[in-house]
């Protein structure tokens, strides 16, 4: 690698051709950066004492020597935004000078329109792409070529055109002395010229280092550069066109979701959930492992692209099967943490391992599981771990049954709420301030409909209004205040209407009988309201119960007999198909100087203390098992190191780590509670 300070115009003059590789992101500088460059150039040009102005670095991979009849371009891997913007300013300057009388066009020696284009922007005697000193990626390529050559500008949303227009406007508004200052300022621009030698330098490492500061690249940018950068240009183009570009197109309107997708992809492939800021590093580690197994870059990108299509079907509404699509949309509204499991399901569905009916059944079960938990206010910050690992319970011979059985046998904070718990939460809970109320009302209203109703046209109405005026106080009776406080925001008192302003705080009879009132309402949510004569505590609770029972049908628990479920439960607790990865993660995360018990740890991972102890005894990969003690804080009598030659006393090991013992009993203040154990592995929702 060679790095030297260089005058930017001299670099452009001597360079034959710079090409921005196809894997680089599009030109993205906006008015803010252009304004800054404009002021920097003017300031440098106006100050005679200022010999030069540093403007960053240009990093490029030098071309191969080529042949006598062909010459490869240099590939810019960092600094394309800077070079492109200076090129636009030069092109705008040439265009502006051409508008002056012919004898006034060279305001500074060497800066006539013809010299600017012939020296800094083009290779005068070349043709095609070789004519242009700078070639951008596909999205911006034609726009820059038109700007530089003075041709008609294409119809495009490229920033190249808007920034070129910005500089044209600035130059047209500038007095003649400022045109001189622009020319002199451009001649003072200095960059660090970093030339990498093909085959000797690692362009990816240099690229990462150069982009550690400045305008932050997305994880998608970094991954794209990683898989495409260090391959020959011809292979780059083939891989980009056939694999990467189709994937990029899927996420064009949802760029932020690409990073989420890769996180879910890596969770499926590695069993570990990477943090959002670590996705790129996790992908590099995954790819390196694949390369070690003999996979090519094309194989890795191909696998990623295939999963991207499945993710787009589920998350970006690309699914063509209407029944599946409706379920994917519902799940996406509820949560983003189930995608690792959904990707596994979709993969098996495409492979014919999972039948469509089972797929639909499982999606309904997952939706019910998530929604019931949300309604029952069960914390959801561990769901990502649940969905990252639950696939280990799948029996492909009994696909739907085995997965639904696992959901039904999860315990404690991971439990599947019962019908009774769900009904109670819906009937008595504050639904008006519930974040999923829109989904709840939309689904209840459209249950069983072929012609679906969009609730976006309606608003939530309190039948008993939030402002209980004297008329409502009289109708509610002596206990009106208690009724109002307890039942105002409950499901029974809420409905949908397009007449919210007209209803206002009117009495129930007025809301019922007015034009557009409950009697005339076409909405199913309002069925029965037109036949009531009064609206009070009994009516609110009765309607709430009725809607809650409908919700139990809509978000039904999977139907598996108690006998079959008991067999699954025994199998899970005995370790057969039980997912122990959460246990292993907790054991690895227990810090020195802390301990826990079999009972508490079993409660967290959803099994029995006996089954957990048996697993710890049988499996040598359980690192940190000595930190798990009996319920009373003693080392279990049956504890054995997996290495038969290990003769250490586990209590002494714990004491060396900082655990205090009194009469062979560990200090209870150093015991990790269930909440603390869960916190060791929680990484939060997506």
Wavefront OBJ file of the C-alpha trace (Angstrom):
o trace
v 0.000 0.000 0.000
v 1.260 3.463 -0.926
v -0.160 6.611 0.685
v 0.984 10.120 -0.294
v -0.453 13.631 -0.154
v -1.566 14.599 -3.648
v -3.242 17.534 -5.336
v -6.719 16.261 -6.240
v -6.786 17.841 -9.689
v -3.362 16.370 -10.448
v -4.700 12.959 -9.426
v -7.674 13.362 -11.786
v -5.387 14.618 -14.528
v -2.995 11.670 -14.352
v -5.592 8.978 -13.706
v -6.773 7.139 -16.774
v -10.076 6.037 -15.316
v -11.664 5.532 -11.887
v -14.591 3.139 -11.549
v -16.797 2.828 -8.484
v -17.335 -0.942 -8.106
v -20.899 -2.250 -8.389
v -20.884 -3.352 -4.745
v -20.467 0.222 -3.468
v -23.512 2.145 -2.304
v -25.050 4.763 -4.581
v -23.933 8.379 -4.567
v -25.560 9.779 -1.422
v -24.118 13.207 -0.600
v -26.882 15.780 -0.325
v -27.187 19.551 -0.223
v -25.526 19.774 3.209
v -22.264 18.185 2.037
v -22.336 20.120 -1.239
v -22.809 23.393 0.655
v -19.804 22.518 2.822
v -17.609 21.738 -0.194
v -18.693 24.979 -1.876
v -17.706 27.062 1.154
v -14.405 25.165 1.555
v -13.462 25.782 -2.074
v -14.408 29.468 -1.938
v -12.517 30.004 1.321
v -9.395 28.287 -0.037
v -9.562 30.302 -3.257
v -9.972 33.649 -1.504
v -6.990 33.191 0.840
v -3.700 33.806 -0.925
v -1.726 32.643 2.103
v -3.480 29.257 2.069
v -1.380 26.930 -0.088
v -3.739 23.957 0.032
v -6.909 22.616 1.604
v -7.055 18.994 2.806
v -10.297 17.279 1.834
v -9.931 13.625 2.857
v -8.606 10.484 1.251
v -9.070 8.533 -1.953
v -8.485 4.791 -1.615
v -8.369 2.696 -4.747
v -7.152 -0.658 -5.976
v -4.710 -0.120 -8.793
v -5.521 -1.735 -12.108
v -3.724 -4.730 -13.479
v -1.250 -3.853 -16.192
v -3.596 -5.260 -18.815
v -2.472 -5.755 -22.398
v -1.359 -3.524 -25.228
v -4.959 -3.277 -26.446
v -6.879 -3.015 -23.163
v -6.452 -1.235 -19.879
v -8.339 -1.913 -16.663
v -9.601 0.970 -14.506
v -8.631 1.715 -10.912
v -11.409 0.715 -8.476
v -12.340 3.302 -5.825
v -13.198 1.669 -2.510
v -13.295 4.811 -0.372
v -13.748 8.460 -1.291
v -16.237 8.043 -4.135
v -18.604 10.615 -2.574
v -15.815 13.209 -2.473
v -14.482 12.526 -5.978
v -17.983 12.510 -7.466
v -18.937 15.819 -5.850
v -15.737 17.540 -7.028
v -16.407 16.118 -10.494
v -19.917 17.636 -10.389
v -18.500 21.012 -9.352
v -15.986 20.872 -12.213
v -18.729 19.927 -14.696
v -20.974 22.722 -13.389
v -18.067 25.178 -13.634
v -17.448 24.179 -17.274
v -21.163 24.582 -18.051
v -21.304 27.993 -16.366
v -18.182 29.277 -18.129
v -19.674 28.253 -21.471
v -22.493 30.718 -20.820
v -19.999 33.626 -20.766
v -18.798 35.464 -23.871
v -16.145 33.377 -25.615
v -13.283 35.694 -24.770
v -14.169 35.659 -21.045
v -14.500 31.909 -20.496
v -10.993 31.181 -19.179
v -11.213 33.233 -15.973
v -8.085 31.498 -14.615
v -5.356 30.009 -16.762
v -6.106 26.317 -17.371
v -9.792 26.583 -16.440
v -11.571 27.008 -19.749
v -14.589 24.736 -20.349
v -12.648 22.684 -22.916
v -9.615 22.263 -20.628
v -11.732 21.339 -17.584
v -13.501 18.609 -19.525
v -10.467 17.424 -21.472
v -8.023 17.327 -18.535
v -10.056 16.457 -15.436
v -13.307 14.865 -16.601
v -12.664 12.882 -19.780
v -10.113 11.002 -21.825
v -10.492 13.012 -25.010
v -9.405 10.351 -27.478
v -11.255 7.389 -25.952
v -14.818 6.207 -26.563
v -17.577 4.478 -24.608
v -17.093 4.254 -20.862
v -13.342 4.752 -21.350
v -14.090 8.333 -22.405
v -15.063 9.251 -18.839
v -12.501 9.531 -16.045
v -15.104 8.531 -13.434
v -17.765 5.829 -13.805
v -20.341 5.370 -11.019
v -22.565 2.432 -10.147
v -25.655 1.621 -12.203
v -28.079 3.928 -10.386
v -25.903 7.011 -11.036
v -23.820 6.058 -14.059
v -25.974 7.539 -16.861
v -26.673 10.729 -14.903
v -22.967 11.473 -14.397
v -22.100 10.678 -18.018
v -24.794 13.106 -19.192
v -23.576 15.843 -16.821
v -19.921 15.484 -17.814
v -20.555 15.318 -21.566
v -23.094 18.154 -21.556
v -25.801 15.899 -22.996
v -29.534 16.008 -22.217
v -30.095 15.039 -18.601
v -32.004 11.783 -18.040
v -35.219 11.475 -16.037
v -33.752 10.134 -12.810
v -33.925 10.607 -9.047
v -30.122 10.326 -8.798
v -28.467 12.762 -6.392
v -25.993 13.445 -9.223
v -28.585 15.589 -10.993
v -29.832 17.506 -7.959
v -26.289 18.270 -6.762
v -25.183 19.315 -10.243
v -28.164 21.712 -10.341
v -27.131 23.017 -6.902
v -23.646 23.930 -8.147
v -25.022 25.460 -11.365
v -27.288 27.729 -9.300
v -24.406 28.726 -7.011
v -22.114 29.536 -9.938
v -24.768 31.517 -11.813
v -25.417 33.621 -8.704
v -21.683 34.182 -8.065
v -19.917 37.364 -9.201
v -16.904 37.038 -11.544
v -14.405 37.262 -8.678
v -16.046 34.236 -7.030
v -15.682 32.243 -10.264
v -11.957 33.016 -10.006
v -11.965 31.932 -6.350
v -13.683 28.644 -7.237
v -11.027 27.845 -9.850
v -8.182 28.722 -7.499
v -9.827 26.875 -4.599
v -10.228 23.724 -6.676
v -6.548 23.867 -7.573
v -5.658 23.855 -3.842
v -7.621 20.718 -2.900
v -5.339 18.014 -1.469
v -6.166 14.380 -0.674
v -4.331 11.406 0.728
v -3.768 9.224 -2.330
v -3.970 5.616 -1.045
v -3.133 3.076 -3.721
v -3.580 -0.620 -2.921
v -1.686 -3.250 -4.832
v -3.897 -6.005 -6.195
v -2.965 -9.360 -4.640
v -0.729 -7.775 -1.975
v -3.037 -5.569 0.135
v -6.294 -6.608 1.813
v -8.817 -4.052 0.501
v -11.532 -5.160 2.931
v -9.416 -4.431 6.008
v -8.401 -1.039 4.607
v -12.014 -0.282 3.753
v -13.199 -1.122 7.288
v -10.492 1.039 8.805
v -11.234 4.014 6.564
v -14.972 3.785 7.329
v -14.589 3.544 11.101
v -15.373 7.268 11.184
v -17.419 9.557 8.986
v -20.791 8.835 7.418
v -21.716 5.486 8.917
v -22.253 2.615 6.515
v -25.143 0.276 7.120
v -24.539 -3.360 7.960
v -25.887 -4.127 4.460
v -23.213 -1.901 2.873
v -20.462 -3.625 4.831
v -21.711 -7.127 4.027
v -22.074 -6.315 0.331
v -18.534 -4.975 0.207
v -17.226 -7.998 2.099
v -18.673 -10.594 -0.270
v -17.919 -8.701 -3.498
v -14.800 -6.646 -2.912
v -11.916 -9.080 -3.074
v -12.883 -10.896 -6.276
v -11.949 -10.085 -9.890
v -14.132 -7.405 -11.551
v -15.725 -9.860 -13.979
v -16.722 -12.178 -11.119
v -17.935 -9.149 -9.132
v -20.293 -8.165 -11.909
v -21.633 -11.693 -12.372
v -22.176 -12.205 -8.648
v -23.747 -8.780 -8.211
v -26.116 -9.115 -11.163
v -27.208 -12.694 -10.489
v -27.286 -12.771 -6.687
v -26.908 -9.475 -4.881
v -28.883 -7.041 -7.055
v -32.109 -9.116 -7.004
v -31.824 -9.229 -3.203
v -31.105 -5.495 -3.033
v -34.196 -4.869 -5.123
v -36.368 -6.750 -2.612
v -35.355 -4.315 0.132
v -35.345 -1.139 -1.985
v -38.401 0.285 -0.208
v -37.432 -1.158 3.180
v -33.667 -0.731 3.460
v -33.635 -0.740 7.266
v -35.099 -4.224 7.285
v -32.140 -5.776 5.516
v -30.073 -5.593 8.688
v -32.959 -7.191 10.609
v -33.186 -9.939 8.008
v -29.473 -10.777 8.206
v -29.764 -10.929 11.987
v -32.595 -13.472 11.682
v -30.695 -15.397 8.990
v -27.633 -15.688 11.225
v -29.803 -16.769 14.150
v -31.200 -19.599 12.030
v -27.788 -20.631 10.744
v -25.734 -20.285 13.943
v -28.263 -20.640 16.762
v -26.974 -17.388 18.283
v -28.684 -13.990 18.143
v -26.146 -11.321 17.156
v -26.553 -7.802 18.471
v -27.703 -5.281 15.885
v -24.337 -3.507 15.906
v -22.464 -6.799 15.502
v -24.303 -8.196 12.472
v -21.454 -7.528 10.067
v -18.850 -9.171 12.293
v -21.186 -12.124 12.911
v -21.727 -12.514 9.166
v -17.986 -12.500 8.507
v -17.531 -15.227 11.117
v -20.358 -17.276 9.580
v -18.986 -16.816 6.056
v -15.462 -17.761 7.143
v -16.828 -20.993 8.574
v -18.618 -21.701 5.298
v -15.454 -21.006 3.307
v -13.553 -23.440 5.536
v -16.141 -26.079 4.636
v -15.512 -25.506 0.934
v -18.328 -23.084 0.116
v -17.651 -20.334 -2.411
v -18.672 -16.697 -2.146
v -21.360 -17.454 -4.699
v -22.677 -20.251 -2.455
v -22.822 -17.979 0.593
v -24.500 -15.111 -1.258
v -26.861 -17.570 -2.960
v -28.001 -18.971 0.387
v -28.462 -15.461 1.772
v -30.450 -14.450 -1.319
v -32.714 -17.495 -1.037
v -33.532 -16.723 2.583
v -34.056 -13.067 1.617
v -36.803 -14.137 -0.801
v -38.519 -16.086 1.970
v -38.158 -13.206 4.404
v -39.558 -10.770 1.822
v -42.552 -13.046 1.336
v -43.274 -12.914 5.054
v -42.134 -9.447 6.127
v -42.403 -7.307 2.989
v -45.779 -8.588 1.785
v -44.406 -10.411 -1.264
v -46.310 -13.657 -0.521
v -48.734 -14.650 -3.301
v -50.697 -17.216 -1.265
v -53.452 -15.053 0.263
v -54.021 -17.292 3.296
v -50.344 -17.358 4.177
v -49.965 -13.659 3.400
v -52.735 -12.685 5.820
v -51.030 -14.624 8.604
v -47.608 -13.172 7.829
v -49.026 -9.628 7.979
v -50.653 -10.334 11.353
v -47.415 -11.692 12.785
v -45.415 -8.757 11.456
v -47.873 -6.385 13.142
v -47.433 -8.190 16.445
v -43.715 -8.801 16.651
v -40.496 -9.126 14.726
v -38.902 -11.745 16.964
v -40.495 -14.869 15.454
v -38.655 -14.634 12.124
v -35.879 -17.117 12.948
v -38.553 -19.763 13.470
v -40.602 -18.500 10.512
v -37.564 -18.754 8.216
v -37.018 -22.350 9.310
v -40.705 -23.081 8.664
v -40.671 -21.435 5.241
v -37.516 -23.298 4.304
v -39.119 -26.623 5.222
v -42.339 -25.605 3.453
v -40.449 -24.900 0.227
v -38.579 -28.190 0.574
v -41.833 -30.137 0.984
v -40.975 -31.187 4.551
v -43.766 -29.022 6.015
v -47.213 -29.332 4.466
v -49.294 -26.222 3.840
v -52.063 -27.188 6.291
v -49.490 -27.723 9.036
v -47.825 -24.427 8.114
v -51.141 -22.578 8.505
v -51.837 -24.348 11.810
v -48.416 -23.433 13.196
v -48.690 -19.785 12.103
v -52.079 -19.542 13.824
v -50.605 -21.079 16.981
v -47.635 -18.683 16.996
v -49.951 -15.708 16.452
v -52.246 -16.808 19.281
v -49.273 -17.444 21.559
v -47.784 -13.992 20.984
v -51.091 -12.097 21.086
v -52.380 -13.807 24.238
v -49.118 -13.068 26.007
v -49.306 -9.426 24.897
v -52.896 -9.043 26.111
v -52.010 -10.710 29.426
v -49.089 -8.285 29.826
v -46.510 -11.066 30.104
v -43.058 -9.521 29.456
v -41.926 -10.178 25.884
v -38.208 -9.416 26.163
v -37.299 -13.104 26.171
v -39.389 -14.080 23.137
v -36.485 -13.658 20.724
v -34.582 -16.352 22.608
v -37.651 -18.589 22.649
v -38.158 -18.349 18.900
v -34.437 -18.671 18.202
v -34.293 -22.062 19.900
v -37.739 -23.652 19.756
v -37.096 -25.266 16.374
v -34.964 -27.847 18.205
v -38.237 -29.367 19.441
v -39.584 -30.089 15.945
v -40.259 -33.696 14.996
v -40.567 -33.581 11.191
v -42.710 -36.731 11.239
v -45.249 -34.894 13.422
v -44.291 -31.373 12.458
v -47.323 -29.327 13.476
v -48.169 -31.369 16.536
v -44.655 -31.375 17.962
v -44.157 -27.634 17.561
v -47.583 -26.750 18.963
v -46.985 -29.142 21.857
v -43.757 -27.336 22.666
v -45.587 -24.008 22.786
v -48.202 -25.505 25.103
v -45.634 -27.014 27.471
v -43.583 -23.845 27.968
v -43.842 -22.713 31.548
v -43.599 -19.694 33.790
v -42.707 -16.485 31.917
v -42.752 -18.356 28.582
v -46.199 -19.882 29.092
v -49.090 -19.980 26.612
v -51.915 -18.170 28.471
v -55.006 -20.264 29.153
v -58.489 -19.354 27.944
v -59.421 -18.201 31.443
v -56.347 -15.955 31.786
v -56.924 -14.512 28.311
v -60.625 -13.811 28.929
v -59.928 -12.153 32.268
v -57.252 -9.890 30.772
v -59.500 -8.898 27.868
v -62.584 -8.355 30.008
v -61.033 -6.410 32.878
v -57.885 -4.904 31.357
v -57.306 -1.430 29.902
v -57.775 -2.128 26.199
v -58.048 1.505 25.119
v -54.371 2.120 25.986
v -53.287 -1.329 24.768
v -50.728 -1.003 21.953
v -52.324 -3.833 19.983
v -55.854 -2.460 20.083
v -55.967 -1.705 16.347
v -55.032 -5.275 15.487
v -57.532 -6.584 18.083
v -60.498 -4.601 16.742
v -59.627 -5.206 13.093
v -59.382 -8.952 13.626
v -62.563 -9.220 15.679
v -64.512 -7.137 13.164
v -63.283 -9.162 10.180
v -63.463 -12.625 11.711
v -65.449 -14.782 9.301
v -65.814 -12.018 6.686
v -64.897 -12.593 3.051
v -65.177 -8.864 2.333
v -62.816 -7.336 4.855
v -63.466 -3.974 6.525
v -60.584 -1.532 6.955
v -60.803 -0.027 10.429
v -58.541 2.810 9.275
v -61.790 4.552 8.311
v -63.113 4.294 11.866
v -62.056 5.480 15.302
v -62.307 3.903 18.755
v -65.463 4.975 20.562
v -66.141 4.884 24.305
v -69.822 3.964 24.523
v -69.845 5.273 28.094
v -67.855 8.451 27.401
v -64.621 9.507 29.047
v -66.448 12.585 30.330
v -69.298 11.272 32.480
v -71.670 14.239 32.439
v -74.697 14.574 34.731
v -76.961 12.667 32.339
v -74.558 9.721 32.305
v -74.113 9.885 36.082
v -77.896 9.630 36.458
v -78.152 6.705 34.024
v -75.265 4.788 35.664
v -76.815 5.149 39.124
v -75.462 5.777 42.601
v -72.258 3.816 41.949
v -71.530 5.734 38.738
v -68.025 6.775 39.773
v -66.908 3.206 40.520
v -68.454 1.913 37.275
v -66.763 4.680 35.279
v -63.308 4.104 36.803
v -63.415 0.299 36.504
v -64.998 -0.173 33.096
v -64.292 2.951 31.014
v -61.344 1.535 29.003
v -62.394 -2.135 29.035
v -63.258 -4.081 25.902
v -66.971 -4.149 26.686
v -67.203 -0.354 26.597
v -65.199 0.139 23.387
v -66.358 -0.100 19.806
v -65.716 1.276 16.320
v -67.498 4.184 14.685
v -67.214 6.721 11.921
v -69.342 9.152 13.955
v -67.051 9.833 16.896
v -67.432 13.651 16.807
v -71.227 13.359 16.459
v -71.514 10.906 19.354
v -69.442 13.100 21.667
v -70.783 12.719 25.245
v -74.374 12.078 24.210
v -76.504 9.657 26.194
v -76.684 6.007 25.215
v -80.204 6.402 23.832
v -79.073 9.258 21.590
v -76.036 7.317 20.336
v -78.283 4.360 19.650
v -81.076 6.143 17.770
v -79.361 9.020 15.930
v -78.530 8.927 12.209
v -75.463 6.709 11.995
v -76.148 5.437 15.497
v -75.731 1.915 16.811
v -79.058 0.790 15.330
v -77.859 1.719 11.814
v -74.264 0.544 12.163
v -73.100 -2.052 9.594
v -70.202 -3.096 11.849
v -70.319 -6.431 13.616
v -68.706 -4.847 16.654
v -71.945 -2.930 17.157
v -74.352 -5.832 16.778
v -76.750 -6.000 19.706
v -76.198 -2.418 20.874
v -79.254 -1.203 18.969
v -81.523 -3.532 20.917
v -80.465 -2.399 24.395
v -82.467 0.127 26.373
v -79.743 1.016 28.893
v -75.956 0.941 29.140
v -74.470 0.222 32.526
v -72.157 -2.081 34.476
v -74.001 -5.308 33.629
v -74.236 -4.508 29.918
v -70.563 -3.514 29.668
v -69.367 -6.684 31.384
v -71.745 -8.882 29.397
v -70.518 -7.459 26.077
v -66.911 -7.692 27.224
v -67.381 -11.351 28.102
v -69.043 -12.059 24.747
v -66.237 -10.377 22.754
v -63.599 -12.103 24.888
v -65.136 -15.508 24.183
v -65.040 -14.664 20.463
v -61.361 -13.735 20.907
v -60.714 -17.160 22.427
v -61.999 -18.702 19.190
v -60.012 -16.313 16.985
v -56.728 -16.729 18.900
v -57.269 -20.345 19.885
v -54.811 -22.523 21.737
v -53.772 -25.578 19.692
v -56.004 -28.563 20.358
v -53.916 -31.496 21.607
v -55.316 -34.127 23.969
v -54.080 -34.181 27.556
v -52.638 -37.688 27.071
v -50.593 -36.738 24.010
v -49.504 -33.487 25.628
v -48.399 -35.353 28.765
v -46.227 -37.640 26.622
v -44.618 -34.639 24.937
v -44.084 -32.959 28.281
v -42.296 -36.016 29.670
v -40.142 -36.194 26.570
v -39.196 -32.520 26.812
v -38.443 -32.719 30.526
v -36.435 -35.923 30.152
v -34.290 -34.164 27.598
v -35.681 -35.884 24.533
v -35.941 -33.066 21.960
v -35.764 -30.540 24.774
v -33.918 -27.403 23.812
v -31.095 -27.010 26.331
v -29.404 -24.120 24.513
v -30.934 -21.555 26.858
v -29.560 -23.476 29.853
v -26.094 -23.563 28.290
v -26.218 -19.827 27.556
v -27.162 -19.046 31.162
v -24.444 -21.302 32.572
v -21.820 -19.590 30.439
v -23.057 -16.174 31.570
v -23.109 -16.773 35.348
v -20.362 -14.504 36.695
v -17.731 -15.547 39.189
v -18.816 -15.058 42.781
v -22.479 -15.944 42.063
v -24.465 -19.181 42.202
v -27.976 -20.493 41.609
v -30.033 -23.587 42.401
v -31.355 -26.455 40.295
v -34.895 -25.404 41.176
v -34.596 -21.776 40.086
v -32.638 -22.600 36.947
v -35.195 -25.265 35.962
v -37.983 -22.731 36.422
v -36.267 -20.311 34.042
v -35.593 -22.803 31.227
v -38.975 -24.522 31.571
v -38.235 -27.996 32.894
v -38.050 -29.860 36.191
v -35.147 -29.662 38.641
v -34.664 -33.433 38.351
v -34.487 -33.358 34.539
v -32.086 -30.428 34.648
v -29.801 -32.146 37.171
v -29.778 -35.265 35.012
v -28.796 -33.251 31.954
v -25.965 -31.537 33.830
v -24.611 -34.903 34.958
v -24.758 -36.471 31.489
v -23.474 -33.701 29.242
v -19.937 -32.440 29.369
v -20.653 -29.277 27.354
v -22.439 -27.753 30.347
v -19.735 -25.294 31.358
v -20.191 -23.797 34.819
v -22.375 -26.617 36.156
v -20.511 -26.440 39.490
v -22.173 -23.059 40.092
v -25.569 -24.788 40.333
v -26.238 -25.950 43.906
v -29.051 -27.707 45.739
v -32.034 -25.725 47.014
v -30.339 -25.115 50.381
v -27.083 -23.765 48.864
v -24.979 -26.917 49.227
v -22.966 -28.687 46.580
v -25.134 -31.589 45.403
v -24.000 -34.933 46.802
v -23.999 -36.481 43.338
v -21.946 -33.737 41.697
v -19.065 -35.050 39.577
v -16.688 -33.281 37.205
v -17.022 -34.598 33.661
v -13.279 -35.024 33.516
v -12.768 -38.110 35.681
v -9.220 -36.990 36.430
v -10.436 -33.682 37.859
v -10.099 -33.975 41.634
v -10.892 -30.381 42.598
v -13.338 -29.679 45.399
v -16.229 -27.725 43.763
v -16.833 -25.761 46.956
v -13.209 -24.637 47.027
v -13.458 -23.604 43.359
v -16.504 -21.499 44.193
v -14.783 -19.964 47.197
v -11.791 -19.025 45.033
v -14.243 -17.260 42.703
v -15.677 -15.272 45.602
v -18.662 -17.289 46.823
v -18.886 -17.177 50.611
v -19.732 -20.386 52.509
v -20.782 -20.867 56.145
v -21.058 -24.502 57.326
v -20.920 -25.658 53.686
v -23.905 -23.436 52.759
v -23.422 -20.714 50.096
v -24.323 -17.155 51.008
v -27.965 -16.652 49.888
v -27.243 -13.014 49.035
v -24.980 -14.242 46.219
v -27.677 -16.477 44.759
v -29.041 -15.384 41.357
v -32.839 -15.043 41.289
v -34.982 -16.148 38.346
v -35.168 -12.554 37.074
v -31.389 -12.195 37.292
v -30.896 -15.487 35.456
v -33.184 -14.343 32.647
v -31.394 -11.011 32.452
v -28.106 -12.818 31.750
v -29.285 -13.809 28.276
v -31.865 -11.191 27.395
v -30.914 -9.131 24.340
v -34.241 -7.352 23.936
v -36.848 -7.402 21.194
v -36.043 -6.531 17.617
l 1 2 3 4 5 6 7 8 9 10 11 12 13 14 15 16 17 18 19 20 21 22 23 24 25 26 27 28 29 30 31 32 33 34 35 36 37 38 39 40 41 42 43 44 45 46 47 48 49 50 51 52 53 54 55 56 57 58 59 60 61 62 63 64 65 66 67 68 69 70 71 72 73 74 75 76 77 78 79 80 81 82 83 84 85 86 87 88 89 90 91 92 93 94 95 96 97 98 99 100 101 102 103 104 105 106 107 108 109 110 111 112 113 114 115 116 117 118 119 120 121 122 123 124 125 126 127 128 129 130 131 132 133 134 135 136 137 138 139 140 141 142 143 144 145 146 147 148 149 150 151 152 153 154 155 156 157 158 159 160 161 162 163 164 165 166 167 168 169 170 171 172 173 174 175 176 177 178 179 180 181 182 183 184 185 186 187 188 189 190 191 192 193 194 195 196 197 198 199 200 201 202 203 204 205 206 207 208 209 210 211 212 213 214 215 216 217 218 219 220 221 222 223 224 225 226 227 228 229 230 231 232 233 234 235 236 237 238 239 240 241 242 243 244 245 246 247 248 249 250 251 252 253 254 255 256 257 258 259 260 261 262 263 264 265 266 267 268 269 270 271 272 273 274 275 276 277 278 279 280 281 282 283 284 285 286 287 288 289 290 291 292 293 294 295 296 297 298 299 300 301 302 303 304 305 306 307 308 309 310 311 312 313 314 315 316 317 318 319 320 321 322 323 324 325 326 327 328 329 330 331 332 333 334 335 336 337 338 339 340 341 342 343 344 345 346 347 348 349 350 351 352 353 354 355 356 357 358 359 360 361 362 363 364 365 366 367 368 369 370 371 372 373 374 375 376 377 378 379 380 381 382 383 384 385 386 387 388 389 390 391 392 393 394 395 396 397 398 399 400 401 402 403 404 405 406 407 408 409 410 411 412 413 414 415 416 417 418 419 420 421 422 423 424 425 426 427 428 429 430 431 432 433 434 435 436 437 438 439 440 441 442 443 444 445 446 447 448 449 450 451 452 453 454 455 456 457 458 459 460 461 462 463 464 465 466 467 468 469 470 471 472 473 474 475 476 477 478 479 480 481 482 483 484 485 486 487 488 489 490 491 492 493 494 495 496 497 498 499 500 501 502 503 504 505 506 507 508 509 510 511 512 513 514 515 516 517 518 519 520 521 522 523 524 525 526 527 528 529 530 531 532 533 534 535 536 537 538 539 540 541 542 543 544 545 546 547 548 549 550 551 552 553 554 555 556 557 558 559 560 561 562 563 564 565 566 567 568 569 570 571 572 573 574 575 576 577 578 579 580 581 582 583 584 585 586 587 588 589 590 591 592 593 594 595 596 597 598 599 600 601 602 603 604 605 606 607 608 609 610 611 612 613 614 615 616 617 618 619 620 621 622 623 624 625 626 627 628 629 630 631 632 633 634 635 636 637 638 639 640 641 642 643 644 645 646 647 648 649 650 651 652 653 654 655 656 657 658 659 660 661 662 663 664 665 666 667 668 669 670 671 672 673 674 675 676 677 678 679 680 681 682 683 684 685 686
